[in-house]
Every structure is written in C-alpha cells, then in structure tokens.
Amino acid sequence: MLQNIIDNTSACIYVKDLQGRYLHINRQFETVFHVSRLDVVGKSDFDLFPPRLAEAFQHNDQTVLQTGKLLECEEVAPHDDGLHTYLSIKFPMRNDSGEIFAISGISTDITERLRAQQAIEALRHRTELLLESVGDGICGIDVHGKLTFLNPAAERLFSWPMNQLVGRSLLEVLPQPYGCLDHGPLAHVLKSGEKRHVEYAEVVRMDGYRIPVEYVASPVYDDGRLTGAVLAMRDLRDRLESRRAEQEMQAASRVQQFLYPRTAPLIPGFDVAGGAYPSARVCGDYFDFIPWGPSTWCLTLGDVSGHGLGPALQMVETRAFLRAALQGTDSPGVALQRLNQALCADLPEGMFVSLFVAQLCSETRRFCYSSAGHPAGLMRRDGTIVPLKTTGFLLGLVDSAAYITSETVELQAGDLLVITSDGVAEMLSPQQKLFGNHRMWQTIAEHREATAVVIRDAIHRAALDFAEGESQHDDVTILVAKCLPY
C-alpha cells in the first residue's frame, strides 16, 4: 500500500544513506530523471546530476544530518525542457535507538506555479503603472465609508498623503452632502451595487480649500459579495482640466507610439507590414507581431470599443495581458480564453475588445487562428478570397466564453493574409456611403503583386480618397502578411 502511494504521487520521493548514496526512489523520480530504481541504488547525486546541482543537494542533506531536523528548501533540477524548480522537504530517518540512519526527501515541482506567479506579478505591475498614469483621482472605500486606497492623483487632489487617509472616513475629504452614506449616490452604489455618475461634488483639501469635482462611483465585489466602491474623481476647474487632459493625451500617445511595432519583423518566407492611423490623438486599435517560438509568430490586431483615452489605456492593458496569455501555450484559442478572463475582471462596464490572433509558422508556411469577434480574410494568389470568420465572443463580456482554434491553413507564394479594424470598411463618403469590404478587396487585388507596405498604404489611401476629405470617425488599423516564393 505504501509503495502504491509513493509511486502514484507527482512528487519525487527518495531515500539516501548517510554517505549520500541512494537507497530508494519512487516512480516519478524514475520518470523525470530517466533512471531505474535498481540502477540508482548505491549511486550519489554526483552520478546523476551536474556537479553544481549535486553540491547544492548535498549541502541541504548535510544540513539535515547536522541539525537532525526537517528542512524545507527550494532546489533546481534538470528536465528535458530545461531547469525546473522544486520545493523539497528533507528529513532524517531514525532507528529504534533514535540514531539517524538515512535521509528522506519529498520534492514537488513548483515551476509552473512560479511562472504563474511571475506572470501575475507582471500583470499587477502593468496595472499599477496604468493606475498611476491616470490623471483622475481614484480612491476606494469599504461598505462603512472608510478609505482603503488612493492613487497618486487622488493624493494630489486631496493634498493628503495616502498613509494619513487610509482607514479614515471619506467624509473628511468628501464632506456632506457629497459623501453621505445614508442617502444619495454613494448610498445607492453601496446598497444596490449599481454604478453612479455624480456630475458635481466638492473635495476638501488638507488646507480646507474646496475643489469642484465630478466622480464615478463603481461597486467592488469579492466572491460575489459587495465589499465597497471605487471613486474616480476629476477636477472640474477649466484651466486645470484642460491642462490635465492635454497631458493625459500626450502621455497616452507617447506610450502607444512606443508600444506599437516600430518596424516590421523579418519573418523568413514572408513580407509583413502593419500600421495604425488614429482618428484622434490616441487610438483604441492595436496590432502587433510577437515572437511565439523558434519559427512561430503571433500576428494580432484588435479594436477596443469607444474612442479616446479610456479605450487607449485599455489597448495598452490588452497588449500586456495578451503577451502574458501567450506564455506557456501554443494555442491561439487558449491564449484568447486567458485574455478574456483577465479582461472580464478588469474592463469597465460596457467596454469590450475584438481581437484576431493568428499563429504563423515560417518553417511550414502554415497558420491557424482564433478570433474574438474580429473577422479577417485571406486572398489566394489566384484572387480567391477566403473569409476568416470569428470563432468566439468579443473579449470582456462573458468570462466563461470558449475560443476555438481554427484548422491549420497552408499558404502558397502570393497568398495574402489581411487583417483590418472596422474603421477601414466603415469609412464614410460625403454621401454617407460606406467604403466597405468589397472596395477594400478590390484595392488589394489591384496591388497584390506589390510589397506588404505598398498594399497596406494602398488600402489606407483608397479609404481616405473615398472619404473625400471627410473627417475620420474611427481608428484605422491594417496588418498585411504576404507569403513569398521559396
């Protein structure tokens, strides 16, 4: 029974004598390190592992022998795919006289857990950067109206340091009747769980000076239980508002321009190009070329609902979440499912993202894709157009949504993969007619012998010419991948 237990656990279990020679190992140890328990008996760590790792194992074993106590430590061991981190529990084994006659260890592989923690920390760090970059004062309260956190903008707005305000009543900075919890907007949020927009309130700074603000109060839930609210406040003074809005737009634009690919990557066998043409200073569209393996690339293009700074910030967040979601999987569908769960927990109410993710292999000249409400198209070298339909819901709406990965599509020289945002097809003429997909594919057909950059520019130019100088109402983003001859 004991042998069955230790042979069917995912942990590596082993016993060594006082000289560090193995007396016994379990099945998991055999499987992971490609040894048999018969062959390993009498051998030491130096017979099985690189010297540096063996010395570390031996050091921990000696600590157990010297102290006679259980030791919990992290150790690194080689696997077929590289080094893995283990959480090891090592302890002495004693005979009837109480003397130590062996050392036993139980080592559990925690590599995936550490990777997940690192991904979570990276996402948390990016979220903190986004929160700190927002010009609005953001603070949280519990159900009793006690302040739980403030972002830097809120500290400036209140002119109180966070460590002096956290734990104190919101009424100290948002006095009656604006911060009343018995009746009014905040009471409604905390009782009904519905978001409220307050067009006018007054914040009292530390020096007693009052500042007019507007704020949006949103409920905060933890495991389905209403635990408080978040207030996003904006200074209504015209001069400061104008200055802050300009600074926010400039900062967001700089961040976006930095995050977009500055140049197209060199992908063997392919000519690729992408471009984003915002309707305002900042853009809610997103495109990227992301390495996804030795000969594999992620080609992606998406569109955040709405216009302005909010969608632009969510575009930055979507980019960060997607790059984290691609880690540890080679499936576009799995990556979109991870991204959707993150966005469902983070996107403001009513906001969503459409996204097309293609996995392109330069070695096999094949691709597969998954699409969250964002269609694309493939033009074969003979001019045939193959629609690439959506395979799942828009992101940020249903956290349990599943996303299917398409079948693999083989590409031939001259084939064109084209992904655009809806700003292309929905470009309006002075007569309020749409440019449409038909005109777009006609433009592509006329330039399909040209480079990817020329095709991209031709699409954009044709849409602008169709508009005849009318203002651009939506962001335009285009990504083209052309399969080259061998």
C-alpha positions in Angstrom: 0.0 0.0 0.0 2.8 2.4 0.9 4.6 1.6 -2.4 1.4 2.3 -4.3 1.0 5.6 -2.6 4.6 6.9 -3.3 4.6 5.5 -6.8 1.4 7.4 -7.8 2.3 10.8 -6.5 3.5 13.6 -8.7 6.3 14.4 -6.2 9.8 12.8 -6.4 10.4 10.7 -3.3 13.8 9.3 -2.4 15.9 7.9 0.5 19.7 8.3 0.8 22.2 6.8 3.3 24.5 8.9 5.4 27.1 9.0 2.6 24.5 10.4 0.2 24.0 7.2 -1.7 20.5 6.4 -2.9 18.7 3.6 -1.2 15.3 4.0 -2.9 13.4 6.3 -5.4 9.8 6.3 -6.5 8.3 6.0 -9.9 8.1 9.8 -10.5 11.8 10.1 -9.9 12.4 7.4 -12.4 10.2 9.1 -15.0 11.5 12.6 -14.6 15.3 11.8 -14.5 15.2 8.7 -16.7 16.7 6.3 -14.2 15.5 3.0 -12.7 15.4 2.4 -9.0 17.5 -0.7 -9.4 20.3 1.1 -11.2 20.3 4.1 -8.9 20.8 2.2 -5.7 24.3 2.9 -4.4 24.8 6.0 -6.6 25.1 9.6 -5.4 23.8 12.9 -6.7 27.2 13.4 -8.4 26.5 10.3 -10.5 23.1 11.6 -11.7 23.3 15.4 -11.8 25.7 18.2 -12.9 28.3 18.9 -10.2 26.9 22.4 -9.3 23.4 20.9 -8.7 24.8 17.9 -6.9 26.7 20.1 -4.5 23.6 22.0 -3.6 21.7 18.8 -3.0 24.5 17.5 -0.8 24.7 20.8 1.2 21.0 20.5 2.0 21.4 16.9 3.0 24.3 17.7 5.3 22.2 20.5 7.0 19.6 17.8 7.9 22.2 15.5 9.2 23.9 18.2 11.3 20.6 19.7 12.8 18.6 16.4 12.9 15.6 18.5 11.9 13.3 18.7 8.9 14.4 21.2 6.2 12.2 22.9 3.7 14.1 24.4 0.7 13.9 25.2 -3.0 16.2 23.2 -5.3 16.8 23.2 -9.0 16.9 20.0 -11.1 17.3 19.4 -14.9 14.4 18.3 -17.0 14.2 17.6 -20.7 12.9 21.1 -21.3 15.4 22.8 -19.0 15.8 23.5 -15.3 12.8 23.1 -13.0 12.4 24.4 -9.5 11.3 22.1 -6.7 10.1 22.6 -3.2 11.9 19.9 -1.2 11.1 18.7 2.3 14.0 16.7 3.6 14.0 15.0 7.0 16.1 12.5 9.0 15.1 8.8 9.4 15.9 7.3 12.8 16.1 3.7 14.0 14.7 2.4 17.3 17.6 3.9 19.2 16.9 7.3 17.8 20.0 7.4 15.6 19.8 8.8 12.1 20.5 6.1 9.6 19.2 7.8 6.4 17.8 11.0 4.9 14.4 11.0 3.0 13.1 13.7 0.7 9.9 14.7 -1.0 10.4 17.2 -3.8 7.4 18.8 -5.6 7.9 20.6 -9.0 6.7 24.2 -8.5 8.0 25.5 -11.8 4.5 26.2 -13.3 3.4 27.8 -10.1 6.4 30.1 -10.1 5.8 31.0 -13.7 2.2 31.8 -13.0 3.2 33.9 -10.0 5.7 35.8 -12.2 3.0 36.4 -14.9 0.6 37.6 -12.2 3.2 39.9 -10.8 4.0 41.3 -14.3 0.3 41.9 -14.9 -0.1 43.5 -11.5 2.9 45.8 -12.2 1.5 46.8 -15.5 -1.9 47.5 -13.9 -0.2 49.6 -11.2 1.5 51.6 -14.0 -1.8 52.2 -15.7 -3.4 53.3 -12.5 -0.6 55.7 -11.7 -0.6 57.2 -15.2 -4.3 58.1 -15.0 -4.9 61.7 -14.2 -8.2 61.1 -12.3 -8.1 60.8 -8.6 -9.0 57.2 -7.8 -9.8 56.0 -4.2 -11.5 53.0 -2.7 -13.9 52.8 0.3 -15.3 49.9 2.2 -19.0 49.5 3.0 -18.6 51.7 6.0 -17.2 54.6 4.0 -13.6 54.1 5.3 -10.9 54.9 2.7 -8.9 51.8 1.7 -6.5 53.1 -1.0 -5.7 56.2 -3.1 -3.7 56.5 -6.3 -1.1 59.3 -6.7 -3.6 61.6 -8.4 -6.1 61.3 -5.5 -3.3 62.2 -3.1 -2.6 65.3 -5.1 -6.3 66.2 -5.4 -6.9 65.8 -1.6 -3.4 67.1 -0.8 -3.3 64.4 1.9 -0.7 61.6 1.9 -2.2 58.2 1.5 -0.8 56.9 4.8 -2.7 59.5 6.7 -6.0 59.0 4.9 -6.3 55.2 4.6 -8.6 54.0 7.4 -10.3 57.4 7.8 -13.8 58.4 6.7 -14.4 59.5 3.2 -16.3 62.4 4.8 -13.0 64.1 5.7 -12.3 64.8 2.0 -15.8 64.5 0.5 -18.0 66.1 3.1 -21.8 66.2 3.5 -23.9 66.0 1.4 -21.5 64.8 -1.3 -20.0 61.9 0.7 -23.2 60.9 2.6 -23.7 57.2 3.0 -27.2 57.4 4.4 -28.8 58.7 1.2 -27.7 59.9 -2.2 -25.4 58.5 -4.9 -22.9 56.7 -2.7 -25.6 55.2 -0.6 -27.2 53.9 -3.8 -24.0 52.3 -5.0 -23.3 50.6 -1.7 -26.9 49.3 -1.3 -27.8 48.4 -4.9 -24.4 47.6 -6.4 -25.1 49.9 -9.4 -22.6 52.4 -10.8 -23.4 56.1 -10.4 -22.0 59.2 -12.1 -22.0 62.4 -9.9 -21.7 65.5 -12.1 -20.8 67.8 -9.2 -19.3 67.5 -5.8 -16.7 69.3 -3.7 -13.5 67.9 -2.3 -12.0 69.5 0.8 -8.2 69.6 0.7 -6.0 69.3 3.8 -5.7 73.1 3.9 -9.5 73.5 3.8 -9.6 74.7 0.2 -12.6 73.3 -1.8 -12.2 71.9 -5.3 -15.2 71.1 -7.6 -15.1 67.6 -8.9 -17.2 65.0 -10.8 -16.9 61.4 -9.9 -18.0 57.9 -11.0 -18.6 55.5 -8.1 -18.4 51.8 -9.0 -19.2 48.9 -6.8 -16.4 46.5 -5.8 -17.2 42.8 -5.4 -15.2 40.0 -3.8 -16.5 36.5 -4.5 -19.9 37.9 -5.3 -20.1 40.0 -2.1 -20.3 43.8 -2.3 -17.3 45.0 -0.3 -17.1 48.7 -1.1 -16.8 51.1 -4.0 -14.2 52.8 -6.2 -14.5 56.5 -6.8 -12.9 58.0 -9.9 -12.8 61.8 -9.4 -12.0 64.6 -11.9 -11.2 68.2 -11.1 -13.7 70.4 -12.9 -11.7 73.6 -12.9 -11.5 74.5 -16.5 -7.9 75.6 -16.7 -6.5 72.6 -14.8 -8.9 70.3 -16.5 -7.7 71.4 -19.9 -4.1 71.1 -18.9 -4.5 67.7 -17.4 -6.5 66.4 -20.3 -3.8 67.5 -22.7 -1.1 65.9 -20.6 -3.0 62.7 -20.4 -3.5 62.6 -24.1 0.2 63.3 -24.8 1.3 60.7 -22.3 -1.0 58.1 -23.7 0.0 58.9 -27.3 3.7 58.6 -26.4 3.1 55.3 -24.7 1.1 54.0 -27.6 3.6 55.0 -30.2 6.3 53.3 -28.1 4.2 50.1 -27.8 3.3 49.7 -31.5 5.9 47.8 -33.5 8.4 50.4 -34.8 9.4 48.3 -37.7 8.0 45.1 -39.2 10.0 42.0 -38.2 11.9 39.9 -40.6 10.0 36.6 -40.9 11.6 34.1 -43.3 9.3 33.4 -46.2 7.0 36.3 -45.5 6.7 40.1 -46.1 4.7 41.7 -43.3 3.6 45.3 -42.6 1.2 47.0 -40.1 0.0 50.4 -39.3 -2.4 52.3 -37.1 -4.0 55.6 -38.1 -6.0 57.0 -35.2 -9.0 59.3 -35.6 -7.8 61.3 -32.6 -4.5 61.7 -30.8 -4.8 58.3 -29.1 -6.0 55.1 -30.6 -8.2 52.3 -29.3 -6.9 49.9 -32.0 -4.0 47.5 -31.5 -1.7 45.5 -33.8 1.5 43.5 -33.0 4.0 41.0 -34.2 5.0 38.8 -31.3 7.6 36.0 -31.4 5.9 32.8 -30.3 8.6 30.2 -30.7 11.7 29.5 -32.7 9.9 29.8 -36.1 6.5 30.9 -35.0 4.9 34.4 -34.7 1.7 35.8 -33.3 0.1 38.2 -35.8 -2.7 40.1 -34.0 -5.0 43.0 -34.5 -7.7 44.3 -32.2 -10.2 47.1 -31.6 -11.3 48.4 -28.2 -14.9 49.8 -28.1 -15.2 53.5 -28.0 -12.8 56.3 -28.6 -10.5 58.5 -26.6 -8.2 58.0 -23.6 -10.2 55.2 -21.9 -10.0 52.8 -24.9 -6.4 53.8 -25.5 -5.5 52.8 -21.9 -7.4 49.5 -22.4 -5.5 48.9 -25.5 -2.3 49.2 -23.5 -3.7 46.8 -21.0 -4.9 44.4 -23.7 -1.4 44.3 -25.1 0.1 43.5 -21.8 -2.4 40.8 -21.0 -2.1 39.2 -24.4 1.7 38.9 -24.1 1.3 37.2 -20.8 -1.5 34.9 -22.1 0.7 33.6 -24.9 3.2 32.3 -22.4 3.0 28.5 -21.8 0.6 27.7 -24.7 0.8 27.3 -28.5 -2.9 27.6 -29.0 -4.5 30.9 -30.1 -7.8 29.7 -28.6 -6.3 29.1 -25.2 -4.5 32.5 -25.3 -7.8 34.3 -26.1 -9.5 32.4 -23.3 -6.9 33.5 -20.8 -7.0 37.1 -22.1 -10.8 37.1 -21.9 -10.8 36.1 -18.3 -8.4 38.8 -17.4 -10.3 41.5 -19.3 -13.7 40.4 -17.9 -12.3 41.1 -14.4 -10.7 44.4 -15.4 -12.6 46.2 -18.2 -15.0 49.0 -17.3 -18.7 48.2 -17.6 -19.9 48.3 -21.2 -16.4 48.2 -22.7 -15.2 45.2 -24.8 -12.4 44.2 -27.2 -12.5 42.5 -30.6 -9.2 40.7 -31.4 -7.8 38.4 -34.1 -4.8 36.2 -33.2 -3.0 34.2 -35.9 -0.2 31.8 -35.2 2.1 31.9 -38.3 4.9 29.3 -38.7 7.6 30.5 -41.1 9.1 27.0 -41.3 5.9 25.2 -42.6 4.3 28.3 -44.1 1.1 27.5 -42.3 -1.1 29.4 -39.9 -4.1 28.8 -37.6 -6.1 31.5 -35.8 -8.7 32.3 -33.2 -10.9 35.3 -33.5 -12.9 37.1 -30.7 -15.5 38.8 -32.8 -12.9 40.2 -35.3 -13.0 38.7 -38.8 -10.2 38.8 -41.3 -9.5 37.5 -44.8 -7.1 35.5 -47.0 -6.6 36.3 -50.7 -5.2 33.4 -52.6 -2.7 34.0 -55.4 -5.4 33.4 -58.0 -7.6 36.2 -56.4 -9.9 33.9 -54.5 -11.0 35.5 -51.2 -11.3 33.2 -48.2 -13.2 34.8 -45.2 -11.7 34.0 -41.8 -14.7 34.1 -39.6 -14.9 34.8 -35.9 -14.5 31.8 -33.6 -15.7 33.3 -30.3 -17.3 36.1 -28.4 -16.0 39.6 -28.1 -13.5 39.9 -25.2 -14.6 41.2 -21.8 -18.2 40.2 -21.9 -18.5 36.6 -20.8 -15.8 35.3 -18.6 -16.7 31.7 -19.3 -16.5 32.1 -23.1 -14.6 29.4 -25.0 -12.5 30.3 -28.1 -11.8 27.8 -30.8 -8.6 27.5 -32.7 -9.1 27.1 -36.5 -7.8 24.3 -38.6 -4.3 24.8 -40.0 -4.2 26.8 -43.3 -1.4 26.2 -45.7 -0.1 29.2 -47.6 1.4 29.4 -51.1 3.6 32.1 -52.6 1.5 35.1 -53.4 -1.2 34.4 -50.8 -2.2 37.5 -48.6 -3.4 37.4 -45.1 -5.2 40.8 -44.4 -6.5 41.9 -41.0 -8.1 45.4 -40.6 -10.1 47.2 -38.0 -13.7 48.2 -38.9 -12.5 51.7 -39.4 -11.5 50.7 -43.0 -14.8 49.2 -44.1 -16.8 51.9 -42.2 -15.0 54.9 -43.7 -17.8 57.2 -44.9 -18.1 59.3 -48.1 -19.7 62.7 -48.1 -22.9 60.9 -49.3 -22.7 58.8 -46.1 -21.9 55.6 -48.0 -19.5 53.0 -46.6 -16.2 52.2 -48.2 -17.0 48.5 -47.5 -15.1 45.3 -47.7 -15.7 44.9 -51.4 -13.8 48.1 -52.3 -11.1 47.1 -49.9 -10.5 43.7 -51.5 -10.7 45.3 -55.0 -7.9 47.6 -53.9 -5.9 44.6 -52.6 -6.4 42.7 -55.8 -5.1 45.7 -57.8 -1.9 45.8 -55.7 -1.4 42.2 -54.8 1.9 41.9 -56.7 3.4 44.7 -54.6 5.1 44.6 -51.2 3.1 44.3 -47.9 3.9 48.0 -47.2 2.6 49.1 -50.5 -0.6 47.1 -50.1 -1.1 48.5 -46.6 -0.7 52.1 -47.8 -2.9 51.4 -50.8 -5.8 50.3 -48.6 -5.4 53.3 -46.4 -5.1 55.7 -49.3 -8.2 54.2 -51.1 -10.3 54.6 -47.9 -9.2 58.2 -47.4 -9.8 59.0 -51.1 -13.3 57.5 -50.8 -14.0 59.8 -47.8 -13.1 62.9 -50.0 -11.7 64.8 -47.1 -14.4 64.0 -44.6 -13.1 63.6 -41.0 -12.1 60.2 -39.9 -14.7 58.9 -37.4 -12.9 55.7 -36.3 -9.4 54.5 -35.9 -8.0 52.6 -38.9 -5.5 49.8 -38.4 -4.2 47.4 -41.1 -2.0 44.3 -41.0 -0.8 42.5 -44.1 1.3 39.3 -44.4 2.4 38.1 -47.8 3.7 34.7 -48.5 6.9 34.9 -50.6 8.3 32.4 -53.2 10.8 29.9 -51.9 
